[in-house]
Amino acid sequence: VADHDPSLIAGGLYFFDGVYYRTTNSGLDRSTDLHTWTSAFSDSYSPTPRIQQIRKLNGTLHAVGTDGRLLSSPNGTAWNPASRSEPPNTSPTLNDVAWNGSAYVAVGAGLTYLSSDGQNWTHQTMAYSTLNAVTWKNGEFLAIGGQRHAHTSPDGIRWSSPRQGIHTSFESIIWTGSSYIAVGDNGLIITSPDYERWTTQASGTFSNLSSVVWTGSFALVSGRDGVMKMSSDGVSWADVGASTFTFSNRLVWTGSEVFAIGGNGVHKTGDGISWTQVTAAPFSFYDVRWLGTMFVGVRGYGEVLDAPGYGEVFTSPDGTAWT
């Protein structure tokens, strides 16, 4: 669900109204150029919340995170803590927030919250596992939980029992114009026309898959140990790049070429079959995106919070030189 928010540039990196935001182990930073960063929060937040998701809803920025934090800001600099009702001794991690035009819903560790104004929130009882993402889709809230169970609600109060579950988490997802293609551990490739009904496809590998792109005419999937798969329909998959890759890669579609960025350096292709090396220098990014004029790569998001380089952002105009 979250992967299709156009404000999400890369893992933990967002763009709203000319300003970039990144989630870090010390809260939330903001920048106008991706190189100079300052804290978006005041010193009054103690402990500093770990932000899980940022959305711009109804003209206002909303951030949710650890310790049950629900924050809103009209400009990205002054953040207002929300008021919420909840069970005693509960400080849940909240993972996402959505708006349907009249009501806001926030979801997290076995809990949902409902608000009419984005400031005053009421706890809703929900006897399901952790919910990781939520959006308003086809006249209902759609929440995705553990093992990719899907729950729906017309009003944020009454939630359906879990729909079909996918018992392996997926790492990357794209929309082809007619279906979603998602990939994950143990060679998982699944497709869906609506994010609710999923079909498992034969990938021909048990390696963990971590990245997928769609070019308009074919899809490419990459994974551990240099696995690279290609498909024109998301159903039938063939090996490509067998002599090129030995490490996993992040795949990026620029509109004319696919770039594979990883332990074997940076390679590019126009047809998915013939690859050209751009640079031999290895890169390790949690996520990489193309913004139209430059690549943006984020290190460490989703890994150990205090690891060296956690949250660092790199840019490159051509995939060769990175700063």
N, C-alpha and C positions, 0 to 999 in steps of 0.2 A: 504494500500500500504506500509506504513512505517513499519508496524509490521513484514514484511518479509525481512527487511534489517538484514543480519546476524551480523552486527556490533552493533545492538541495543540490549544491554543486558537486560535492564529493563527501565521503564519510566524515560527518561532523562539521562540514563547512557549508555555509548558507549565504545567500545574497538577497538583500532587501533594500530597495530604494537607494541604490548607489553605495551601500555599505556591506562589507563582508563580515560574517560572524563565524567563529569557530568555537566548538566545545572543547574544553581542556580539563585536566585534572584540578585546575584551580578555578573552574567556573565557566565564564564566557568572555571571549575577547572580541574586539571589533577592529576593523581596518578599512581604509579606503583604497589601499594599493596592494594588499596581500603580503606586504613586507614589514610594515610598521604596525604593531598591535598594541592595544591598550585594553584594560579590563572594562567590560561593559557594566559591571556591578559596582556598587558602592561598598565601602568597608563595613557597612551595617549587617551584611549577611554573614552569620557565624553559626554553624559552619557553612562554608561556601557550598551551595548545592552543585551536584554534578548534573548538568543539563542533558536530558535524553532526546529532546526534540524541540524545534522552534517552528512555529507556523505564523503566517500572517493571515488573520481571520477577521473579517468585518472591519478592515482598515487598521487593526491593532496587532502588534506582535505579541504572541503568547508563547511562553516557555514552560516546560514541565520537566521535573527531574526527581532527584533523591529527596528523602525526608518529606515527601508529599508536597513538594514545592509547586505552586501554580503562580506564575508571574506574568504580568502584562506590561506593555510599554507602548506609548504612542510614537516614540522616536528612537528607540534602541539605546537610550542613555539613562533615562529615569525609569526604573522598573518597580512596579507596585505589587507587593505580595497580596494574594487573594485571601478571602475569608472562606473557610470550609468547615463543614460539619463532618464528623467521622466517628467511628467506634473508639472507645477509650484505648489509650496506649498504642495507637496505630500511627505510623509515619511511613506510608507505603512509597515505593518508587513508582512514579508515574512515567509512562513511556510515550504517550502521544495524546493529541487533542484535536478535535474536529468541530465544525460548526455547520448547521443545516439551514441557516437563514433566520432562525428564531431561537435556537438552543445550542449550547456548547456541551460537548461530552469529552471527558478526560478518562483515560484507561491506564491500568497498571497492574500491580501484583495482586490479582484476585479481586480488585475493586474497580468501580466506575464512579465518576462524579458528574453531576448535572448542574448546569448554570444557565440562567436566562440572560445574564449580562456580562459574563466572563470575569466577574469579580467575586460574586457570592456563590459558593458551590455547596451542593448537598450530596452526601454519600448515598449511593444506591447499592442495595444488596445484590450480589451476583455470585453464585456458588460455582464458579469455574476457575480455572487456573489463570496464570498471568496472561494478560493481554498486551501484545507488543505494539500494535498499530491500529488506528481507527481512521475511517474516512466516511463521508456522506456520498452514497452511490445509489443511483436508481431508486430514489425515494426512501432510503433507509440507511441507518448507520451500519457499516460493516466493520467488525473488529476481528483481528487475527490474533489467535492465542497460541499456546504451546502446541507443538506438533502440527502447526498450521491449521488448527481447528478454526472454522469461521463461525462467527455469531452475528446475527442481525437484529436490529431494533428499529421500530418506526419512530420512537420518541426518546430513546436513551434511558428508558425505565424498564420496559418489558423486552427481554432478550431471548432469542431462540436458543434451543439446545444446540450443542455443537453439530455443525454439518460435517462433511467429509474431512478426515484428518490425513495429513501426509506425515508419516512417521520418520521423516528425516528432514532436518531444517535445510532451507536453501540459502545460498550465499549471494546470488545475483539474479536479477530478473529484468526482462525487457518486454516491450509491447511492439508487436510487428504490424499493427494495424488491424489485425483480425484475431490475434490470440496472444496470451502471455507465454513466454518461455522462461522457466526458472531452473537453476542448476544448484547442486549441493553435494554433500558428502556421499561417498560410496558410489560415484558415477550417476547420481540422480539427475535426470532431465525430465521435467514435467511440463505439460502445456494445459492452458485453460482459456476458454473464451470469455470468462467473466470473473476470474479470481476466486470462484467458489467451487466449481466442478473441475477437478484435475485428472489428467490422464498421464500415467507414467510411460515414458518412451524408452526404447532400447538404446542405450548409449554405447554399448560395447566395451565399457571399462568399469572398473571398481575404484579408480582413483578419485580423490576428492576434486570436485569441480568448483571453481571460484569466480569465474567471469564469463559473461555472455554479451554479445552485441548483435544488432540487426542492422544491415546496410540498406535495406529496401529490396534486395534480391536474394540475400543469403544470410544465415546466422553463423557465427563462430563462437565456440566455447573453448575455454582453456582450463587446465587443472594441474594437479601435482605431477612432478616428474616430466614436465614438458608435454603433457597430453593436449592435443589441439583437435577439435572436431568441427565439421562443417555440415550445414544442412540448408536446403532451399525451402523446406516446409516445416521444420521443427519436429518432424517425425522420423525421417531417415537420416542417420548421421554417418559420416565417413571421416577417417583419419586424414589430416593434412599436416605439413610441416614436420614430418618425422625426423628429418636430418637437421633441423634447425634448432629445436628447443629441447632442453633437458631440465629446465626449471619452470615453475609456474609463472604465469604472466597476468597482468591486468590488461584487458583489451579496451581500446578506445576507438570509436568511429568519428572521424572528422568531417564526414560529409562526402569525402572522395576516397579516403583510404582508411584501413584499419591499422592501428599501431598496437603492437604487443610489447609491453614494458615489464621487464622482470630481471631475473638472475642471468639471463643470456644477453643482456643489453636491451636495445630498442630495435625492433624490426617493423617493417610496414609492408602492406600488401593491398592491391586493388581488386584482386579476384579471389583471395582466400587461399590460393594454391601456391603462387610464386611469392617468396618473401625476400626483401632486401634489408640488409643490416644498416641502421642509421648510426648507431654507436655501440661499441662493445662494452661500455661502462655499465655495470650492473646497478639496478635500482630496486628498492623494496618499498613499495607504497601500499597502504591499506586500500586506497582508492585513487583513481586518476580519472579526470574528465577533460573534455575539450570544450572551451568556452567561445569558440568562433575565431579567436585570434591567438590563443595560447592554451597550452596544457596546464592543468593544475593538479598536483599530486599531494596527498596527505599521508604522513607517516604516523604509524602507531595507534590510530583510532581503533578501539576495540581490543587493544592489547594491554600489557601491564601499564598502569597509569603513570608510574614514576620512571618508566624506561627511558633511556637517553633518546632524545629526538621525538618524544611523544608529542603529537599534535603539530609538528613542524609542517609548514606549507611551502611547496616548491613550485616554481613556474618555469615554462619553457615555450619559446615561440615555435620551435620546430621539432622537439623531442630529442635534440642533441645536447644543447647547453642548458643546464638547469640552475636556477638561483633560488 
